[in-house]
Amino acid sequence: MNQAIVELINARGHLRSPAVEAAFAAVPRHLFLPGVPPEEAYRDQAIMTKRVDGMPVSSSSQPAIMAEMLEQLDVRPGHSVLEVGAGTGYNAALLRHLVGSRGSVVSVDIDPDIVAAARAHLKAAGCERVQVIHGDGGYGHPQQSPYDRIIVTVGASDVPPAWREQLKPGGRLVVPLVLVGVQASVAFVRRLDTLESVAVTCCGFMPMRGAFAVTPVELGSIEERWKETRREAPIENPPDPRGLLEGFQLWVAMRDPGYVALAPDERSYSFGVRSHDSLGLVVIGDSGNAVLRTYGPGESAGERLRRHLAGWGGAGRPGVDRLRVTSLPAPVVPRPRQGDLLLRRPCTTLVLSPLRI
């Protein structure tokens, strides 16, 4: 069954190197999902493994995004690797295969029961040389630093100092970062105290817990006095919903100081721009249909949103892969260039820059 998942994610373009393909072919996923039928374990989907108070906190990630992140990580034989978030242990086993007999893999997880289960799964798969440590991954694991590679398998809104400090100069950090309404797997290379992205792709991971837990996103609202003025129109030549969410939303956020996202509900997700007299939103329904909705007596927000749609379309509808992300220690406040967006987080300043074509 290993070969079936390899062929599936390869056909979808997520495998680009013989080394990562060989790792997926060698490590049996079902051994890390005891109790899950093998035919389900080898589907290209995430499988929930733990909930707390009804909320999911751990899973076996979708093989496709695991492959993407391992390609971003560019692990070589002999490398030392730190993984933040052990999950089932499956990703650590893939890393163990990639580093070979001369390399090392340490995986850190905040839940002791997840640590115990990952150790048992790795033993069953013959990967006992992986160290699985109980601890807060936001602090890394300094005892075996510095590392050639660090990979984070939970969604983060910040870059804790330990990840930068425990990474060798020229080493890579791959982390799912919450940017602006978008979560993206960013592959950074360390240049002195600066982390510079070399690859960015969209992803979706459960939020990090512990001392560096994901901070809530500030969300906008619709003024009560505007609700009776709702107007709606179709979007001309609409792109796919994923393009709107992952590409257009970022385009708007980087160009309009009035960018706003509303709290999603079970039926839709909304983002757009606000002005003094109006609110313009792209509303994406659960069926994937999208409309442009405006509120308020004025038209300025809706007009701005239409101009942004036209500009994004004229640029070829770029997504997050056309983005450069730079991470600097929080005290550093860089001078942004035209088109840059600065995101101030407690531990880091993120600079989002459009890649020039």
N, C-alpha and C positions, 0 to 999 in steps of 0.2 A: 504493500500500500504506500510505502514511502515514495516509490517512483511515480505513483499517481499524483501526489501533491507536488512533486518536483515538476512534472509535465504541466500541471495546471498553472502554477505560478510562473513558470517559464514562458508558457504561451501568452500570459498576460503582461509579459515584459518586465517582471520584477527581479529576475535573475540575470545578472550581466557578467558574472565571473565564474570560472570553473571551480574556484575554491568554495564559494558560497553554495553553489549547486551541489558540490560533493558533500558538504556538511548536512544539507537537508536530506540527501540520499542516504546518509550514514546513520542519522539519529532518528529512531522510531518515536514519533510523537505520542502514540497511544500509551507508551509506558509512563508518560507524564500526566496522563488523564485516566487513572484507574476508575472504573465505574462508568466510563463513557464508551458507548459502542464504537468499535474501531472505524466503522464507515463514517461516523460522525466526527471522530478525531481527525480524520484525514480530509475533511472539507476545508475550503479556504475561508474560514470564519473564526471569529473570536468565541471562546467558550468560557462562560462565567464559572468561577471556582469558589468565590467567597462573597457573602453579603454580611453587612452589619446594619441592624435595624432596618432591614429591607433594602438597603442601598448597596450596590455592587462596589467592592473595594479591591478585588483581585480577579484576574482571568488569565487564560492562555491566549495570548494575542493572535490576531489574524496572521497566518503565515506570510501573506503578501507584504504586509507592512514590516514584519520581522525581516524579511528578505531585503526590502528597501533600506532599512536601517543598518543591516549588516553590510550591505554594499557601500553605504555612506561611511561606515566605520573604517573600512579598508584594513581589516586585521591581517597581519602577516605572521608566519611561523616564528615562534620565539617571543612574541609580544607578551607583555603583562597587561591584563585587562581588568578593570573594575566595572561591575554591573550594579546599578542602583535599582532595586526592585527585582526580587528573585522569581516571583510568580510560581509557576510549577517546576521551574528548573530547566525547562526545555531550551530556552534561549542560552542559558549558561552552558548546556551541553553542546549546542551549536558553536559557541565561542571556544569551548575546549577543543573541538575538532579543528577549528581554524588556527589556534595558536600552536597546536602540535605538542610533541613531548617536551620541547624546550621552553614552552610558554607557561603562563599561569593565569588562572581566572579566579577572581574573588567576587562573590555576589552578596549584597547586603540588603536585608529586608527588615521592616519595622515590626512585623508580626511574628512572634515566636512559633505559632502553629504553621505558618506558611514556610518558615525556615525549616522546621522539622519535616514537613511534607516534601519540600524540594530536595532535601538531603536524601530522603527515602527513594524518591523517583530517580535521582542521579545514581544512587547505588544500584537500583534495579537495572539501569541502562548501562552499567559498567563505567560510569564517569565519576568515580569517587575522588579523583584528584582535583575536583572543583571545591573550593572553600565557600561555604554558605554561612554568613555571619549574621547574627541578630543585632540590629542597631538602626539608627536613623541615617538613611543614606544621604541626607543632606550634608552630613559631616564627612562623607566618604569613608575611607578606611586608611588612615595615615600610616599604619604599621607596615604596609607593603608598598607605599608610594615611593617614588613617583611612578605613574602608569603611562604606558604607551598609548592606551586607549581607555576612554570612559564612555559607557553607554547607559542612558537613563531610560527606564521602561515605564515611567509614570509621567503624567502631564505636569509640567512645572511652569510657574509664572515668573520665576527668578533664577538667577545663576548663583548658587551659594559660593562663597570664597573657596571652600575646600575643593570644589571641582576644578577650579582654575589652578589652585596651588598644588594639587596632587597630580596634575597632568604635566608630562615632560614637555619642554619647549619643542614645538613642531608636532606634538601629539594631537590626537583628535578627540573631541567630545561630541557625542550625538545625543541630543535631548529634544523631547517633544515640548515645545515652548508655546504658551498662550501668547499670541501677539495681539491683534486687534480683531476680535470676533472670530479669529481663526487659530486653530492649533496646528503647528507645523513642526515636523522633525527637521531640526537644523544641525548640520554637521559643521562644527567649528574646528579650526586649527589654531593652536596657541602660538601667538607672536608676542613674546615678552609677557606683559600683563594684559594684552588685548586678545580677544577671541574673534576670529574672522571667519565668516561662513564660506564654505566651498560648495555646499549643496543644500537646497531647501525643498521639502515636499510635504504636502498635507497629510495629517494623520489624526487619530483620535484615541487618546488614552485616558484612563481614569485619573483623577487629580491626586497629586502628591499629598501625603499626610506628614505629620510631625512638625518639627520646628520651622520648616520652610514650606508649609502647606500652601496650596494655591490660594491667592487672595481673591475675594469676590470681585467680579467685574461690575463697574458702575453702569447701571442701566437707566435709560430714559423712560419717559411716560407720555401719555397723551393728555393734554390739559382737558379738564372736564368741559370747559366752555367751548372747546373746539369739536367735541365729539359729534355734535349735530351737523357739522359742516363737512362730513366725510364725503370724498369724491374718489372714484376709482376708474382706472383705465388700463387696458391691456398693454403689455410691453411689446413694442414692435420687434420682429425677428428675435424672439427671446432665446437666450443661450440656455444650456441645461442648468437646472437648479444648483448643481455643484459648482459650476462656473460662477454663478452669481454669489454664492456663499463664500467661496474660496478666493475668487479673483476680484469681482467687482466690489465686494465689501471692503477689501484691503485697499483697492484703488480709491474709493471714496474717503476712507479714514486717513489716507496719506495726503489727501488734497483739500479736504474741507474741514475747517475748524468746528463746524457745526455737526460733525458726524455723531450719530446716536444709534444705539442698538436697544431694542425693547426686550423685555423678559419673554422668552419663548413660551408658548403654551402647547397643548397636545395637538393643536391643529395647524400652527403656523410659526414661522420665525420672521422677524421684521427688523430691518435696519434702514438707515437713510440719513437725512440731514434736517436740522432745525434752524429756523430763522425767528425773528421777533414776532412775525405774524402768521407763521405756518409751519407745518411739519410734512415732509415728504418721505415716504417709505416704500421700499421694495418689500412686498409681503410674499413669502414662499409657503404655500400650503403643504399639508402632509402628503398630498397626491403628487407634488412636484410642480403644480401650476404656480405661476408668479404673476403678480399685478403691481402696478404703481398706484399707491393710495396716498391721498393728500388730506390734510386737516387744516382748519383755520381760515380766516377771511382772505388771506393773501395767497399769492401764487409763487412767491420767490423760492421757497424750499423745493417745490415740485419742479420748477424750471431749472434750478441748480442740479437736481438729481437727473433730469433728462439730459443736461449738458454733460454730466459725468458719464452717463450711459453712452452717449455719442463718442466722447473722448476715449473711453475704454474700448469701444468697438473699433474705432479708428486705429488704435494701437495694436489691434489683433487680439483683444481680450486676454491680456496676460494674467497669469496666476501667480501663486507664491514662488514658483520656480524661477520667476524673473525678479527675485528679491535678493538683496544682499543684507545680511544681518551682522552687526558688529556689537560685541559685548565688552563693556569697559567697567572697571570697578566703580561702585556707586559715587565716590567723591569726585570722580572725573566728570566734568560737564563739557562735552565736545561742542564745537561750533558747527551746527548742521549746515550742509550744503543745500542748495535749492532742490526741493523735492524730497528731502529727508524727513523722517518722522522720529522724534525722540520719545522713548518710553522709559520713564523713571520708575525703577523698582527699588526695594530696600537695599539690595546687594549689588545691583548692576544698573547701568544705563544702556539700554538697547537702542541702537541706531538702525532704522530700517531705510534702505536706500534702493531705488529702482535700478536694476541692471540696465546699462545702456546697450541697445541692440546694435 
